[in-house]
Amino acid sequence: MTRAILEASAVTKSYAIGSRSIPVLRGVDLSIGEGEVVALLGASGAGKSTLLHVLGLLDPPSSGRVLFEGRPVHDLPIRERASLRHRQIGFVFQFYHLIPELNALENVKLGTMMDRGLLSWMKDRRELDERARDLLRTVGLTERHTHRPSELSGGERQRVAIARALIARPKVILADEPTGNLDSETAAGVLDLLFRINREEGVAFLMVTHDERLAERCDRLIRMKDGVVVS
Amino acid sequence: MYRYFLALRYLLARPINLLGVVGIMLGVWALIVVVSIFSGFLKEVARHLQSSTADMTAINLPEGVPFDEIRAIVEADPNVAACSPRIVWQGLVHPFGDQVGRAAPPAGMSELGAATPFVSVLGIDPDLERGVTRFRDWLDVLDDPTLRVADLDAPLAMRDGLPGLVLSRQRMAEDGVVAGDRAKLTVGRMRREGGREELDFRPLACTVAGAYETSYAGFDGMNVFVHIDTMRGFLDGDARSESANEVAIRLHDTAEAANTAARLQRALAEGVAGRGASWIRVRTWAEANAGRIGNVEHQRSLMKLVLFVIMVVAAFLMYATLSMMVTEKTHDIGILTAMGASPRGVMAVFTGCGVAIAVVGAGLGVAFGCLSSIYLDSLNKFLTANFGIDLFPVRIYHLRHVPYDLDPVWISQVAGSALVVGALVAAIPAWRAARYDPLDSLRNE
């Protein structure tokens, strides 16, 4: 395996419901290498999405460590975690989560605004605008820049979400069932796109999926059951 | 950058946010317009009061002290430029014999005080009075020969064997009197006879010499002028008695009026001690009119308080719309957090919405407030002339136009409060947004 980009070491996660503590992750160890595509399989309730959120620094682990490029990051101050999430980690969700008030191009460009001040963004706006347009071209949406999410199909929305995840040039993208809400033809197109991006940009992917055929196309496959990695 | 960008786009995408803008705008507009009118009214009243009175008056002077003695005491003060004697008495003006007024009273005149026959009769020495008030200017503003005083140098001289009487323009118009008509002036005074005091009313036939007009209609409605010697002869039985119950004073420096009044009060009290009972009082023009000015100031303060309620209502409106927006935007908050927004950044997006609403509302309120104040008089005249709607019946307030005074400090305070209120109100839903768990919105699709 190539150099590890994102690692989980003995990660546990429990949620309190009333006075009860419900364990969701029970000591997960895993590692994702640079440019690697890893599929995360498991039944509903196995803890896949929770693990994704912990690895994406959206949710702190109850115990254990999350390391990015070998550096523990789970207990960084909130601003540093936010900055790391923006610069190094991209997210793609099953339900796209685009901002409905913004058109496709603006949704992608929003990713360039997260850690820039007004003046800095204005200074580089032409370059950033060009990059956003390039990414939309890469995902096959050349003609749909000015369309709002409500005017796009599911597949097109997911492509916009992928372009948005790529705009900050992350080293790893965490995808939570990226094709789970698409028909098989559209899903195949989106997967082809993800694998092409992996090849061309060298971005690592950790993809939560139920789809065994998708999993077979990945470099590696991790199965989870009841909050632990089983294979 | 995303904070400004999203705040702007969220605002533009929701027309309901206009409610907050309109609310803040109305609050700021009302606070600027109403207070500017009150301030203008206050300024105008003060200016008119000042222009229709002397800088200072010494009143309740004891009987029997010659004016020359009073003058020597008063003019010894370094801040006194000139002084003039007056005999001021209450009286009635009424028609002479079976005379009937010629002109129909113009509408609204009775509101100016000219309808009542009760007046203050000011017995003055015109030559000395010109040194302390604008008496000559008050006579020189009328072109109408039926109202104008023929001889401005001797306006109160005897005419046709009767003393000259100068009435206000509005009273002459109200009563249908013209220059040269006769009028009767009845003045009452306390008469001592055999150890008893009784009120003695005495009528005096006069010839109306013409009209005067100051810029303060309230003064004009209540005052008439005769020569001081007429009053001396009438009240004392001796036109050369040199008595005066009031002295009008002009100052070199009106800013020093209060100190000068205190000095003169002491000097006069000492100077006339033992010369008869009196309640000498030296008053500046502002003190003499403190009731009128204080009343307006008090009303202005109350209006500020009442109108601020509009701002509070607007703030609640803004809170409601922003709260709805935050509730709608839980998914966006989740994705923004995933994209690298910190809770503080999320809070800034929604606080930015509130601040933008307050900035636009306050900006429009200031602009419309200033424009409304400036053009209210024109608008009022237009509405009155074309539709008979009188928004601001100026004559009730003894004014000739709708006054305003735009105070930059007050405008800044109003705009500043709107911004602070907007930011505070927006901070509550924004704080709630910042506390949302992003995973709740990402999980619960």
Interface residues (C-beta under 8 A of the other chain):
Chain A: S49 H53 G56 L58 D59 I78 R79 A82 S83 R85 H86 R87 F91 F93 Q94 F95 H97 L98 I99 E101 L102 E106 L110 G111 M113 M114 D115 R116 G117 L118 S120 W121 R164 A168
Chain B: M1 Y2 Y4 F5 L6 R9 Y10 L12 A13 H331 D332 G334 I335 T337 A338 M339 G340 A341 S342 P343 R344 G345 P438 L439 L442 R443 E445
